Amino acid sequence: MFYLGEKTRLGNTAPEGGRKAHNLHLLRSRGYPVPAGFVIPDGGPTDDLPGAVRRIGGFPVAVRSSGRLEDLEGASFAGQYETFLHISSVEDLNVSIQACLDSANSARVREYLRSRGLPPAPTGRGAPFSVLVQKMVDARFAGVAFSMDPMDGREENFLLEVCSGPGERLVSGYTSPSRYAVAFETMESISYDPGDEDVRLSPDQIRQVRDFLLRIQSEFHCPQDVEWAIDREGLFWILQARPITRIQI
């Protein structure tokens, strides 16, 4: 078991904890606002879960996948594995961890692998699949942001999608997000689509998203797709960072 941001093997080039955890580990270790969390690598033992949860701030927590094949430039695996939010007991945490692991061998994931020419995921503890447990963010707003506009490939603009509450509502398709296209240099609004909820971020909040996008793109040396949240106290959190996988031009 490893903790995000601490000196562990998660800093290796071939991330033992999976790519999602690896990227978040690097960002947290460099001072980015990533929620505290721990990683159970490759389905390993879950000893002392109560102690691990206390160490990251207590319940509630989120349970998320972190596979070695996730967040590649050509295959993000977005929405393929199971995610569990607002877990508030050790019993529910154990069940959620196992369900997350089991989702690596679902029919949905097998079809996703087949469609991208990737080998089927092996089963058992040796599978290249880990589980990430993080302190739950009580999100007022959440969404994704792209450091280039994936709709037209323009590098001078960034695209921001946002919903009320946790970002899982957006990722799962439960709601159509409000969508902003904004010029990096001038912060001029290029377009706005209110979606289902007409979420209006302040200029300072949009500027904060822009600044983190530029910094994270510089960290990973390629255009980034960043999942983020703003909590009830107005604090900004980075929940995921990965390469943009598809540009429509």
C-alpha positions, 0 to 999 in steps of 0.5 A: 500500500502506498500513499500519494505524494510520499516517496515510494515506488510510485515515482518509477517510470513504470508505475506500479500503482497504475497510471492514474495514481502515478500521475496524481502522485507526481502532482501531489508530491510537487505541491498540486492540490490533489486529495490525500489517498492511498493505492492498493497495487495490483490487487494486493493485500488490504491490511489495516484499512481503518488506519489507512483511511484515518491517515488520509483524513477519514471517511467519506472516501472515493474508490477509483481504478488505476490500471497500467493501461489507463490514461494512455494517449490512445486509450483513456479507459474513461468510464470503463471501470467502476467508481464508488463515491461517498464510502463511509465505512470499512465494510463498504470500502472492502466491498467497493475495492473488490467490485472495482477490481472485478470490473477489470474483467467485465464484458465492457472492458474486454470489448474496449480492449478488443476495439483498440487492439489491446490484449485482454486483461489477465485475472488474479492478483498479478493483473496490471490493475490497482485501486486508488482510495482518496478522501472524498471532495465535497464538490460544489462544482466539478468537471473536466478541462482540456488544454487544447480544444479537442473539438477543433485542435486549436492550441490557443483555446482551452475547453472547460466542461462543468456541472454542479456537484461531483464530476461523476454526474458529467462523466457518467452522462447523467447531465449535459455539462455547461461548456466554455471555450476560452482563449488562453492569452486573453481569457476572452470567452469564445463560446458558451453552451449552458447545457442542462444546468447553466453553471456560471463560473466566475472569471477568477475560477476560470482563470484558476482552471487555465493556470493549472492546465498550463502548469500540468501540461508543462509537467507532462509535456503533452496536451492534458485532459484534467478532471477537477473540482471546487469544494464547498469552501471554494478550494480547487482540487485536481482529481485526474490528469491524462493525455488528450486521447482524441481531437476532432478536426 
